[in-house]
Amino acid sequence: MSVKHMILGALMNGPAHGYSLRSGLMSKVLEEFGINDGQLYPLLKKMTTEGLIEKEVEYRDAGPNRHNY
């Protein structure tokens, strides 16, 4: 099973942003595949470009904007 498939599976439960994927249940899986932040975010961008997932930007007054997938 590829990392893309695991991300798609995680997103079946509902929208999530990159940090929640990285810090939630997926963290162990991503660690085992050797995926770090420098690889996760470009992969999410690539999956968006390929039409596998959609991105919605949540604009926030405090802190950085969130990119929900």
PQR file of N, CA, C, O and H, with PARSE charges and radii, in Angstrom:
ATOM      1  N   MET A   1       0.849  -1.170   0.000 -0.4000 1.5000
ATOM      2  CA  MET A   1       0.000   0.000   0.000 -0.0000 2.0000
ATOM      3  C   MET A   1       0.897   1.236   0.000  0.5500 1.7000
ATOM      4  O   MET A   1       1.904   1.282   0.707 -0.5500 1.4000
ATOM      5  N   SER A   2       0.528   2.228  -0.790 -0.4000 1.5000
ATOM      6  CA  SER A   2       1.348   3.429  -0.893 -0.0000 2.0000
ATOM      7  C   SER A   2       0.924   4.464   0.139  0.5500 1.7000
ATOM      8  O   SER A   2      -0.153   4.369   0.728 -0.5500 1.4000
ATOM      9  H   SER A   2      -0.290   2.191  -1.364  0.4000 1.0000
ATOM     10  N   VAL A   3       1.779   5.442   0.347 -0.4000 1.5000
ATOM     11  CA  VAL A   3       1.490   6.530   1.278 -0.0000 2.0000
ATOM     12  C   VAL A   3       0.268   7.308   0.792  0.5500 1.7000
ATOM     13  O   VAL A   3      -0.546   7.751   1.602 -0.5500 1.4000
ATOM     14  H   VAL A   3       2.653   5.519  -0.131  0.4000 1.0000
ATOM     15  N   LYS A   4       0.136   7.474  -0.521 -0.4000 1.5000
ATOM     16  CA  LYS A   4      -1.036   8.165  -1.071 -0.0000 2.0000
ATOM     17  C   LYS A   4      -2.323   7.475  -0.631  0.5500 1.7000
ATOM     18  O   LYS A   4      -3.283   8.133  -0.230 -0.5500 1.4000
ATOM     19  H   LYS A   4       0.797   7.113  -1.178  0.4000 1.0000
ATOM     20  N   HIS A   5      -2.335   6.156  -0.707 -0.4000 1.5000
ATOM     21  CA  HIS A   5      -3.529   5.406  -0.318 -0.0000 2.0000
ATOM     22  C   HIS A   5      -3.818   5.572   1.174  0.5500 1.7000
ATOM     23  O   HIS A   5      -4.977   5.660   1.579 -0.5500 1.4000
ATOM     24  H   HIS A   5      -1.555   5.622  -1.033  0.4000 1.0000
ATOM     25  N   MET A   6      -2.785   5.613   1.972 -0.4000 1.5000
ATOM     26  CA  MET A   6      -2.979   5.785   3.414 -0.0000 2.0000
ATOM     27  C   MET A   6      -3.529   7.182   3.735  0.5500 1.7000
ATOM     28  O   MET A   6      -4.377   7.335   4.613 -0.5500 1.4000
ATOM     29  H   MET A   6      -1.843   5.542   1.643  0.4000 1.0000
ATOM     30  N   ILE A   7      -3.045   8.177   3.024 -0.4000 1.5000
ATOM     31  CA  ILE A   7      -3.555   9.540   3.226 -0.0000 2.0000
ATOM     32  C   ILE A   7      -5.022   9.602   2.803  0.5500 1.7000
ATOM     33  O   ILE A   7      -5.850  10.189   3.499 -0.5500 1.4000
ATOM     34  H   ILE A   7      -2.356   8.052   2.311  0.4000 1.0000
ATOM     35  N   LEU A   8      -5.335   8.998   1.666 -0.4000 1.5000
ATOM     36  CA  LEU A   8      -6.732   8.963   1.222 -0.0000 2.0000
ATOM     37  C   LEU A   8      -7.609   8.259   2.253  0.5500 1.7000
ATOM     38  O   LEU A   8      -8.727   8.697   2.520 -0.5500 1.4000
ATOM     39  H   LEU A   8      -4.662   8.521   1.100  0.4000 1.0000
ATOM     40  N   GLY A   9      -7.114   7.187   2.822 -0.4000 1.5000
ATOM     41  CA  GLY A   9      -7.862   6.472   3.856 -0.0000 2.0000
ATOM     42  C   GLY A   9      -8.086   7.325   5.088  0.5500 1.7000
ATOM     43  O   GLY A   9      -9.168   7.309   5.675 -0.5500 1.4000
ATOM     44  H   GLY A   9      -6.205   6.831   2.604  0.4000 1.0000
ATOM     45  N   ALA A  10      -7.063   8.073   5.482 -0.4000 1.5000
ATOM     46  CA  ALA A  10      -7.181   8.948   6.655 -0.0000 2.0000
ATOM     47  C   ALA A  10      -8.188  10.063   6.395  0.5500 1.7000
ATOM     48  O   ALA A  10      -8.908  10.475   7.305 -0.5500 1.4000
ATOM     49  H   ALA A  10      -6.184   8.087   5.005  0.4000 1.0000
ATOM     50  N   LEU A  11      -8.241  10.551   5.164 -0.4000 1.5000
ATOM     51  CA  LEU A  11      -9.150  11.646   4.829 -0.0000 2.0000
ATOM     52  C   LEU A  11     -10.592  11.175   4.633  0.5500 1.7000
ATOM     53  O   LEU A  11     -11.503  11.997   4.537 -0.5500 1.4000
ATOM     54  H   LEU A  11      -7.656  10.217   4.425  0.4000 1.0000
ATOM     55  N   MET A  12     -10.803   9.867   4.574 -0.4000 1.5000
ATOM     56  CA  MET A  12     -12.166   9.364   4.459 -0.0000 2.0000
ATOM     57  C   MET A  12     -12.983   9.679   5.713  0.5500 1.7000
ATOM     58  O   MET A  12     -14.210   9.761   5.651 -0.5500 1.4000
ATOM     59  H   MET A  12     -10.062   9.200   4.652  0.4000 1.0000
ATOM     60  N   ASN A  13     -12.310   9.854   6.841 -0.4000 1.5000
ATOM     61  CA  ASN A  13     -12.996  10.179   8.097 -0.0000 2.0000
ATOM     62  C   ASN A  13     -13.446  11.630   8.140  0.5500 1.7000
ATOM     63  O   ASN A  13     -14.265  11.999   8.982 -0.5500 1.4000
ATOM     64  H   ASN A  13     -11.314   9.787   6.891  0.4000 1.0000
ATOM     65  N   GLY A  14     -12.928  12.444   7.256 -0.4000 1.5000
ATOM     66  CA  GLY A  14     -13.284  13.856   7.210 -0.0000 2.0000
ATOM     67  C   GLY A  14     -12.065  14.690   6.895  0.5500 1.7000
ATOM     68  O   GLY A  14     -10.946  14.178   6.865 -0.5500 1.4000
ATOM     69  H   GLY A  14     -12.263  12.144   6.572  0.4000 1.0000
ATOM     70  N   PRO A  15     -12.277  15.975   6.660 -0.5600 1.5000
ATOM     71  CA  PRO A  15     -11.170  16.860   6.298  0.2800 2.0000
ATOM     72  C   PRO A  15     -10.113  16.928   7.397  0.5500 1.7000
ATOM     73  O   PRO A  15     -10.413  16.794   8.583 -0.5500 1.4000
ATOM     74  N   ALA A  16      -8.890  17.136   6.977 -0.4000 1.5000
ATOM     75  CA  ALA A  16      -7.779  17.279   7.914 -0.0000 2.0000
ATOM     76  C   ALA A  16      -6.733  18.183   7.287  0.5500 1.7000
ATOM     77  O   ALA A  16      -6.636  18.291   6.065 -0.5500 1.4000
ATOM     78  H   ALA A  16      -8.647  17.245   6.013  0.4000 1.0000
ATOM     79  N   HIS A  17      -5.961  18.824   8.130 -0.4000 1.5000
ATOM     80  CA  HIS A  17      -4.843  19.620   7.626 -0.0000 2.0000
ATOM     81  C   HIS A  17      -3.561  18.829   7.834  0.5500 1.7000
ATOM     82  O   HIS A  17      -3.551  17.835   8.561 -0.5500 1.4000
ATOM     83  H   HIS A  17      -6.039  18.737   9.123  0.4000 1.0000
ATOM     84  N   GLY A  18      -2.491  19.265   7.204 -0.4000 1.5000
ATOM     85  CA  GLY A  18      -1.235  18.521   7.235 -0.0000 2.0000
ATOM     86  C   GLY A  18      -0.737  18.229   8.628  0.5500 1.7000
ATOM     87  O   GLY A  18      -0.265  17.126   8.900 -0.5500 1.4000
ATOM     88  H   GLY A  18      -2.500  20.072   6.614  0.4000 1.0000
ATOM     89  N   TYR A  19      -0.837  19.210   9.523 -0.4000 1.5000
ATOM     90  CA  TYR A  19      -0.340  19.009  10.883 -0.0000 2.0000
ATOM     91  C   TYR A  19      -1.139  17.932  11.603  0.5500 1.7000
ATOM     92  O   TYR A  19      -0.566  17.118  12.326 -0.5500 1.4000
ATOM     93  H   TYR A  19      -1.221  20.107   9.301  0.4000 1.0000
ATOM     94  N   SER A  20      -2.446  17.919  11.414 -0.4000 1.5000
ATOM     95  CA  SER A  20      -3.249  16.899  12.091 -0.0000 2.0000
ATOM     96  C   SER A  20      -2.933  15.505  11.548  0.5500 1.7000
ATOM     97  O   SER A  20      -2.967  14.527  12.295 -0.5500 1.4000
ATOM     98  H   SER A  20      -2.911  18.580  10.827  0.4000 1.0000
ATOM     99  N   LEU A  21      -2.629  15.409  10.265 -0.4000 1.5000
ATOM    100  CA  LEU A  21      -2.207  14.123   9.707 -0.0000 2.0000
ATOM    101  C   LEU A  21      -0.870  13.708  10.317  0.5500 1.7000
ATOM    102  O   LEU A  21      -0.664  12.545  10.666 -0.5500 1.4000
ATOM    103  H   LEU A  21      -2.601  16.203   9.658  0.4000 1.0000
ATOM    104  N   ARG A  22       0.011  14.657  10.437 -0.4000 1.5000
ATOM    105  CA  ARG A  22       1.357  14.378  10.929 -0.0000 2.0000
ATOM    106  C   ARG A  22       1.368  14.036  12.412  0.5500 1.7000
ATOM    107  O   ARG A  22       2.214  13.260  12.857 -0.5500 1.4000
ATOM    108  H   ARG A  22      -0.156  15.601  10.154  0.4000 1.0000
ATOM    109  N   SER A  23       0.444  14.600  13.183 -0.4000 1.5000
ATOM    110  CA  SER A  23       0.485  14.391  14.626 -0.0000 2.0000
ATOM    111  C   SER A  23      -0.543  13.375  15.116  0.5500 1.7000
ATOM    112  O   SER A  23      -0.481  12.956  16.272 -0.5500 1.4000
ATOM    113  H   SER A  23      -0.243  15.230  12.822  0.4000 1.0000
ATOM    114  N   GLY A  24      -1.472  12.974  14.281 -0.4000 1.5000
ATOM    115  CA  GLY A  24      -2.517  12.044  14.704 -0.0000 2.0000
ATOM    116  C   GLY A  24      -2.103  10.593  14.520  0.5500 1.7000
ATOM    117  O   GLY A  24      -0.932  10.238  14.648 -0.5500 1.4000
ATOM    118  H   GLY A  24      -1.523  13.314  13.342  0.4000 1.0000
ATOM    119  N   LEU A  25      -3.089   9.772  14.219 -0.4000 1.5000
ATOM    120  CA  LEU A  25      -2.851   8.338  14.051 -0.0000 2.0000
ATOM    121  C   LEU A  25      -1.889   8.037  12.909  0.5500 1.7000
ATOM    122  O   LEU A  25      -1.163   7.043  12.943 -0.5500 1.4000
ATOM    123  H   LEU A  25      -4.040  10.061  14.115  0.4000 1.0000
ATOM    124  N   MET A  26      -1.891   8.898  11.903 -0.4000 1.5000
ATOM    125  CA  MET A  26      -1.030   8.686  10.735 -0.0000 2.0000
ATOM    126  C   MET A  26       0.447   8.862  11.069  0.5500 1.7000
ATOM    127  O   MET A  26       1.301   8.438  10.290 -0.5500 1.4000
ATOM    128  H   MET A  26      -2.481   9.704  11.875  0.4000 1.0000
ATOM    129  N   SER A  27       0.771   9.473  12.205 -0.4000 1.5000
ATOM    130  CA  SER A  27       2.167   9.777  12.511 -0.0000 2.0000
ATOM    131  C   SER A  27       3.029   8.518  12.524  0.5500 1.7000
ATOM    132  O   SER A  27       4.141   8.532  11.997 -0.5500 1.4000
ATOM    133  H   SER A  27       0.078   9.817  12.838  0.4000 1.0000
ATOM    134  N   LYS A  28       2.542   7.440  13.110 -0.4000 1.5000
ATOM    135  CA  LYS A  28       3.299   6.183  13.148 -0.0000 2.0000
ATOM    136  C   LYS A  28       3.501   5.621  11.748  0.5500 1.7000
ATOM    137  O   LYS A  28       4.585   5.146  11.408 -0.5500 1.4000
ATOM    138  H   LYS A  28       1.638   7.428  13.538  0.4000 1.0000
ATOM    139  N   VAL A  29       2.453   5.680  10.944 -0.4000 1.5000
ATOM    140  CA  VAL A  29       2.529   5.156   9.580 -0.0000 2.0000
ATOM    141  C   VAL A  29       3.535   5.967   8.770  0.5500 1.7000
ATOM    142  O   VAL A  29       4.377   5.405   8.069 -0.5500 1.4000
ATOM    143  H   VAL A  29       1.572   6.066  11.220  0.4000 1.0000
ATOM    144  N   LEU A  30       3.443   7.293   8.871 -0.4000 1.5000
ATOM    145  CA  LEU A  30       4.366   8.146   8.125 -0.0000 2.0000
ATOM    146  C   LEU A  30       5.805   7.922   8.574  0.5500 1.7000
ATOM    147  O   LEU A  30       6.725   7.925   7.756 -0.5500 1.4000
ATOM    148  H   LEU A  30       2.759   7.750   9.440  0.4000 1.0000
ATOM    149  N   GLU A  31       5.995   7.728   9.877 -0.4000 1.5000
ATOM    150  CA  GLU A  31       7.342   7.437  10.397 -0.0000 2.0000
ATOM    151  C   GLU A  31       7.886   6.150   9.804  0.5500 1.7000
ATOM    152  O   GLU A  31       9.044   6.087   9.391 -0.5500 1.4000
ATOM    153  H   GLU A  31       5.248   7.726  10.542  0.4000 1.0000
ATOM    154  N   GLU A  32       7.044   5.121   9.763 -0.4000 1.5000
ATOM    155  CA  GLU A  32       7.488   3.827   9.249 -0.0000 2.0000
ATOM    156  C   GLU A  32       7.873   3.898   7.778  0.5500 1.7000
ATOM    157  O   GLU A  32       8.763   3.173   7.334 -0.5500 1.4000
ATOM    158  H   GLU A  32       6.104   5.171  10.098  0.4000 1.0000
ATOM    159  N   PHE A  33       7.211   4.764   7.023 -0.4000 1.5000
ATOM    160  CA  PHE A  33       7.536   4.936   5.613 -0.0000 2.0000
ATOM    161  C   PHE A  33       8.647   5.960   5.406  0.5500 1.7000
ATOM    162  O   PHE A  33       9.068   6.196   4.274 -0.5500 1.4000
ATOM    163  H   PHE A  33       6.488   5.352   7.384  0.4000 1.0000
ATOM    164  N   GLY A  34       9.127   6.573   6.496 -0.4000 1.5000
ATOM    165  CA  GLY A  34      10.197   7.548   6.386 -0.0000 2.0000
ATOM    166  C   GLY A  34       9.748   8.869   5.795  0.5500 1.7000
ATOM    167  O   GLY A  34      10.552   9.586   5.201 -0.5500 1.4000
ATOM    168  H   GLY A  34       8.785   6.382   7.416  0.4000 1.0000
ATOM    169  N   ILE A  35       8.462   9.204   5.950 -0.4000 1.5000
ATOM    170  CA  ILE A  35       7.928  10.453   5.412 -0.0000 2.0000
ATOM    171  C   ILE A  35       8.023  11.528   6.485  0.5500 1.7000
ATOM    172  O   ILE A  35       7.448  11.386   7.564 -0.5500 1.4000
ATOM    173  H   ILE A  35       7.808   8.622   6.433  0.4000 1.0000
ATOM    174  N   ASN A  36       8.745  12.599   6.190 -0.4000 1.5000
ATOM    175  CA  ASN A  36       8.848  13.716   7.123 -0.0000 2.0000
ATOM    176  C   ASN A  36       8.057  14.901   6.576  0.5500 1.7000
ATOM    177  O   ASN A  36       7.465  14.818   5.500 -0.5500 1.4000
ATOM    178  H   ASN A  36       9.211  12.714   5.313  0.4000 1.0000
ATOM    179  N   ASP A  37       8.053  16.009   7.329 -0.4000 1.5000
ATOM    180  CA  ASP A  37       7.285  17.186   6.907 -0.0000 2.0000
ATOM    181  C   ASP A  37       7.710  17.694   5.535  0.5500 1.7000
ATOM    182  O   ASP A  37       6.880  18.166   4.759 -0.5500 1.4000
ATOM    183  H   ASP A  37       8.534  16.076   8.203  0.4000 1.0000
ATOM    184  N   GLY A  38       9.000  17.598   5.237 -0.4000 1.5000
ATOM    185  CA  GLY A  38       9.516  18.062   3.959 -0.0000 2.0000
ATOM    186  C   GLY A  38       9.026  17.231   2.790  0.5500 1.7000
ATOM    187  O   GLY A  38       9.136  17.648   1.637 -0.5500 1.4000
ATOM    188  H   GLY A  38       9.675  17.215   5.868  0.4000 1.0000
ATOM    189  N   GLN A  39       8.486  16.060   3.081 -0.4000 1.5000
ATOM    190  CA  GLN A  39       7.941  15.193   2.033 -0.0000 2.0000
ATOM    191  C   GLN A  39       6.415  15.165   2.062  0.5500 1.7000
ATOM    192  O   GLN A  39       5.778  15.024   1.017 -0.5500 1.4000
ATOM    193  H   GLN A  39       8.396  15.722   4.018  0.4000 1.0000
ATOM    194  N   LEU A  40       5.820  15.299   3.262 -0.4000 1.5000
ATOM    195  CA  LEU A  40       4.366  15.218   3.395 -0.0000 2.0000
ATOM    196  C   LEU A  40       3.665  16.356   2.661  0.5500 1.7000
ATOM    197  O   LEU A  40       2.745  16.117   1.879 -0.5500 1.4000
ATOM    198  H   LEU A  40       6.338  15.413   4.110  0.4000 1.0000
ATOM    199  N   TYR A  41       4.089  17.574   2.907 -0.4000 1.5000
ATOM    200  CA  TYR A  41       3.393  18.722   2.316 -0.0000 2.0000
ATOM    201  C   TYR A  41       3.506  18.761   0.791  0.5500 1.7000
ATOM    202  O   TYR A  41       2.509  19.044   0.127 -0.5500 1.4000
ATOM    203  H   TYR A  41       4.836  17.768   3.542  0.4000 1.0000
ATOM    204  N   PRO A  42       4.676  18.489   0.208 -0.5600 1.5000
ATOM    205  CA  PRO A  42       4.723  18.396  -1.264  0.2800 2.0000
ATOM    206  C   PRO A  42       3.851  17.253  -1.808  0.5500 1.7000
ATOM    207  O   PRO A  42       3.281  17.369  -2.892 -0.5500 1.4000
ATOM    208  N   LEU A  43       3.750  16.149  -1.051 -0.4000 1.5000
ATOM    209  CA  LEU A  43       2.899  15.040  -1.479 -0.0000 2.0000
ATOM    210  C   LEU A  43       1.429  15.466  -1.469  0.5500 1.7000
ATOM    211  O   LEU A  43       0.684  15.129  -2.389 -0.5500 1.4000
ATOM    212  H   LEU A  43       4.214  16.055  -0.170  0.4000 1.0000
ATOM    213  N   LEU A  44       1.006  16.201  -0.440 -0.4000 1.5000
ATOM    214  CA  LEU A  44      -0.368  16.703  -0.400 -0.0000 2.0000
ATOM    215  C   LEU A  44      -0.632  17.649  -1.576  0.5500 1.7000
ATOM    216  O   LEU A  44      -1.703  17.619  -2.181 -0.5500 1.4000
ATOM    217  H   LEU A  44       1.612  16.475   0.307  0.4000 1.0000
ATOM    218  N   LYS A  45       0.356  18.485  -1.888 -0.4000 1.5000
ATOM    219  CA  LYS A  45       0.216  19.400  -3.030 -0.0000 2.0000
ATOM    220  C   LYS A  45       0.103  18.617  -4.336  0.5500 1.7000
ATOM    221  O   LYS A  45      -0.718  18.948  -5.191 -0.5500 1.4000
ATOM    222  H   LYS A  45       1.226  18.510  -1.396  0.4000 1.0000
ATOM    223  N   LYS A  46       0.923  17.583  -4.491 -0.4000 1.5000
ATOM    224  CA  LYS A  46       0.890  16.763  -5.699 -0.0000 2.0000
ATOM    225  C   LYS A  46      -0.450  16.037  -5.827  0.5500 1.7000
ATOM    226  O   LYS A  46      -1.006  15.943  -6.922 -0.5500 1.4000
ATOM    227  H   LYS A  46       1.590  17.314  -3.797  0.4000 1.0000
ATOM    228  N   MET A  47      -0.965  15.528  -4.714 -0.4000 1.5000
ATOM    229  CA  MET A  47      -2.245  14.836  -4.739 -0.0000 2.0000
ATOM    230  C   MET A  47      -3.369  15.793  -5.112  0.5500 1.7000
ATOM    231  O   MET A  47      -4.335  15.398  -5.766 -0.5500 1.4000
ATOM    232  H   MET A  47      -0.514  15.604  -3.825  0.4000 1.0000
ATOM    233  N   THR A  48      -3.244  17.055  -4.696 -0.4000 1.5000
ATOM    234  CA  THR A  48      -4.227  18.074  -5.066 -0.0000 2.0000
ATOM    235  C   THR A  48      -4.164  18.341  -6.563  0.5500 1.7000
ATOM    236  O   THR A  48      -5.193  18.418  -7.233 -0.5500 1.4000
ATOM    237  H   THR A  48      -2.460  17.376  -4.165  0.4000 1.0000
ATOM    238  N   THR A  49      -2.950  18.482  -7.080 -0.4000 1.5000
ATOM    239  CA  THR A  49      -2.748  18.723  -8.515 -0.0000 2.0000
ATOM    240  C   THR A  49      -3.288  17.567  -9.348  0.5500 1.7000
ATOM    241  O   THR A  49      -3.853  17.777 -10.421 -0.5500 1.4000
ATOM    242  H   THR A  49      -2.113  18.420  -6.536  0.4000 1.0000
ATOM    243  N   GLU A  50      -3.111  16.348  -8.851 -0.4000 1.5000
ATOM    244  CA  GLU A  50      -3.584  15.158  -9.572 -0.0000 2.0000
ATOM    245  C   GLU A  50      -5.096  14.976  -9.461  0.5500 1.7000
ATOM    246  O   GLU A  50      -5.661  14.097 -10.112 -0.5500 1.4000
ATOM    247  H   GLU A  50      -2.652  16.177  -7.979  0.4000 1.0000
ATOM    248  N   GLY A  51      -5.751  15.790  -8.651 -0.4000 1.5000
ATOM    249  CA  GLY A  51      -7.196  15.688  -8.488 -0.0000 2.0000
ATOM    250  C   GLY A  51      -7.645  14.600  -7.523  0.5500 1.7000
ATOM    251  O   GLY A  51      -8.827  14.261  -7.476 -0.5500 1.4000
ATOM    252  H   GLY A  51      -5.292  16.504  -8.122  0.4000 1.0000
ATOM    253  N   LEU A  52      -6.708  14.050  -6.753 -0.4000 1.5000
ATOM    254  CA  LEU A  52      -7.061  13.003  -5.790 -0.0000 2.0000
ATOM    255  C   LEU A  52      -7.727  13.570  -4.544  0.5500 1.7000
ATOM    256  O   LEU A  52      -8.585  12.926  -3.941 -0.5500 1.4000
ATOM    257  H   LEU A  52      -5.747  14.325  -6.791  0.4000 1.0000
ATOM    258  N   ILE A  53      -7.325  14.784  -4.161 -0.4000 1.5000
ATOM    259  CA  ILE A  53      -7.907  15.452  -3.002 -0.0000 2.0000
ATOM    260  C   ILE A  53      -8.148  16.915  -3.355  0.5500 1.7000
ATOM    261  O   ILE A  53      -7.609  17.423  -4.339 -0.5500 1.4000
ATOM    262  H   ILE A  53      -6.628  15.307  -4.650  0.4000 1.0000
ATOM    263  N   GLU A  54      -8.949  17.575  -2.556 -0.4000 1.5000
ATOM    264  CA  GLU A  54      -9.205  19.002  -2.732 -0.0000 2.0000
ATOM    265  C   GLU A  54      -8.683  19.750  -1.521  0.5500 1.7000
ATOM    266  O   GLU A  54      -8.639  19.213  -0.414 -0.5500 1.4000
ATOM    267  H   GLU A  54      -9.386  17.162  -1.757  0.4000 1.0000
ATOM    268  N   LYS A  55      -8.286  20.999  -1.743 -0.4000 1.5000
ATOM    269  CA  LYS A  55      -7.765  21.819  -0.662 -0.0000 2.0000
ATOM    270  C   LYS A  55      -8.669  23.020  -0.462  0.5500 1.7000
ATOM    271  O   LYS A  55      -9.101  23.657  -1.422 -0.5500 1.4000
ATOM    272  H   LYS A  55      -8.321  21.435  -2.642  0.4000 1.0000
ATOM    273  N   GLU A  56      -8.949  23.320   0.802 -0.4000 1.5000
ATOM    274  CA  GLU A  56      -9.705  24.508   1.162 -0.0000 2.0000
ATOM    275  C   GLU A  56      -8.888  25.261   2.209  0.5500 1.7000
ATOM    276  O   GLU A  56      -8.479  24.688   3.219 -0.5500 1.4000
ATOM    277  H   GLU A  56      -8.598  22.802   1.582  0.4000 1.0000
ATOM    278  N   VAL A  57      -8.655  26.544   1.960 -0.4000 1.5000
ATOM    279  CA  VAL A  57      -7.856  27.340   2.889 -0.0000 2.0000
ATOM    280  C   VAL A  57      -8.768  27.951   3.935  0.5500 1.7000
ATOM    281  O   VAL A  57      -9.755  28.609   3.605 -0.5500 1.4000
ATOM    282  H   VAL A  57      -8.986  27.009   1.140  0.4000 1.0000
ATOM    283  N   GLU A  58      -8.434  27.731   5.198 -0.4000 1.5000
ATOM    284  CA  GLU A  58      -9.165  28.298   6.329 -0.0000 2.0000
ATOM    285  C   GLU A  58      -8.369  29.506   6.813  0.5500 1.7000
ATOM    286  O   GLU A  58      -7.311  29.358   7.424 -0.5500 1.4000
ATOM    287  H   GLU A  58      -7.633  27.196   5.467  0.4000 1.0000
ATOM    288  N   TYR A  59      -8.881  30.692   6.536 -0.4000 1.5000
ATOM    289  CA  TYR A  59      -8.186  31.922   6.911 -0.0000 2.0000
ATOM    290  C   TYR A  59      -8.434  32.202   8.388  0.5500 1.7000
ATOM    291  O   TYR A  59      -9.570  32.174   8.861 -0.5500 1.4000
ATOM    292  H   TYR A  59      -9.741  30.812   6.039  0.4000 1.0000
ATOM    293  N   ARG A  60      -7.349  32.470   9.102 -0.4000 1.5000
ATOM    294  CA  ARG A  60      -7.435  32.671  10.544 -0.0000 2.0000
ATOM    295  C   ARG A  60      -6.812  34.009  10.930  0.5500 1.7000
ATOM    296  O   ARG A  60      -5.826  34.442  10.334 -0.5500 1.4000
ATOM    297  H   ARG A  60      -6.426  32.493   8.717  0.4000 1.0000
ATOM    298  N   ASP A  61      -7.397  34.654  11.929 -0.4000 1.5000
ATOM    299  CA  ASP A  61      -6.860  35.921  12.424 -0.0000 2.0000
ATOM    300  C   ASP A  61      -5.579  35.700  13.220  0.5500 1.7000
ATOM    301  O   ASP A  61      -4.616  36.456  13.091 -0.5500 1.4000
ATOM    302  H   ASP A  61      -8.198  34.302  12.413  0.4000 1.0000
ATOM    303  N   ALA A  62      -5.579  34.669  14.031 -0.4000 1.5000
ATOM    304  CA  ALA A  62      -4.396  34.367  14.853 -0.0000 2.0000
ATOM    305  C   ALA A  62      -3.727  33.106  14.308  0.5500 1.7000
ATOM    306  O   ALA A  62      -4.369  32.069  14.137 -0.5500 1.4000
ATOM    307  H   ALA A  62      -6.360  34.055  14.136  0.4000 1.0000
ATOM    308  N   GLY A  63      -2.463  33.212  14.047 -0.4000 1.5000
ATOM    309  CA  GLY A  63      -1.723  32.047  13.545 -0.0000 2.0000
ATOM    310  C   GLY A  63      -1.821  31.930  12.044  0.5500 1.7000
ATOM    311  O   GLY A  63      -2.530  32.691  11.386 -0.5500 1.4000
ATOM    312  H   GLY A  63      -1.941  34.054  14.187  0.4000 1.0000
ATOM    313  N   PRO A  64      -1.096  30.963  11.513 -0.5600 1.5000
ATOM    314  CA  PRO A  64      -1.100  30.777  10.052  0.2800 2.0000
ATOM    315  C   PRO A  64      -2.426  30.197   9.561  0.5500 1.7000
ATOM    316  O   PRO A  64      -3.148  29.542  10.313 -0.5500 1.4000
ATOM    317  N   ASN A  65      -2.727  30.445   8.307 -0.4000 1.5000
ATOM    318  CA  ASN A  65      -3.920  29.879   7.687 -0.0000 2.0000
ATOM    319  C   ASN A  65      -3.761  28.360   7.620  0.5500 1.7000
ATOM    320  O   ASN A  65      -2.648  27.843   7.518 -0.5500 1.4000
ATOM    321  H   ASN A  65      -2.140  30.977   7.697  0.4000 1.0000
ATOM    322  N   ARG A  66      -4.884  27.660   7.679 -0.4000 1.5000
ATOM    323  CA  ARG A  66      -4.854  26.198   7.595 -0.0000 2.0000
ATOM    324  C   ARG A  66      -5.308  25.765   6.220  0.5500 1.7000
ATOM    325  O   ARG A  66      -6.256  26.307   5.652 -0.5500 1.4000
ATOM    326  H   ARG A  66      -5.788  28.079   7.763  0.4000 1.0000
ATOM    327  N   HIS A  67      -4.618  24.791   5.709 -0.4000 1.5000
ATOM    328  CA  HIS A  67      -4.977  24.179   4.429 -0.0000 2.0000
ATOM    329  C   HIS A  67      -5.613  22.839   4.731  0.5500 1.7000
ATOM    330  O   HIS A  67      -4.923  21.871   5.050 -0.5500 1.4000
ATOM    331  H   HIS A  67      -3.848  24.350   6.171  0.4000 1.0000
ATOM    332  N   ASN A  68      -6.927  22.786   4.629 -0.4000 1.5000
ATOM    333  CA  ASN A  68      -7.665  21.539   4.913 -0.0000 2.0000
ATOM    334  C   ASN A  68      -7.828  20.754   3.620  0.5500 1.7000
ATOM    335  O   ASN A  68      -8.132  21.309   2.563 -0.5500 1.4000
ATOM    336  H   ASN A  68      -7.488  23.572   4.370  0.4000 1.0000
ATOM    337  N   TYR A  69      -7.618  19.455   3.734 -0.4000 1.5000
ATOM    338  CA  TYR A  69      -7.713  18.571   2.571 -0.0000 2.0000
ATOM    339  C   TYR A  69      -8.865  17.620   2.755  0.5500 1.7000
ATOM    340  O   TYR A  69      -9.122  16.786   1.886 -0.5500 1.4000
ATOM    341  H   TYR A  69      -7.371  19.004   4.592  0.4000 1.0000
TER
END
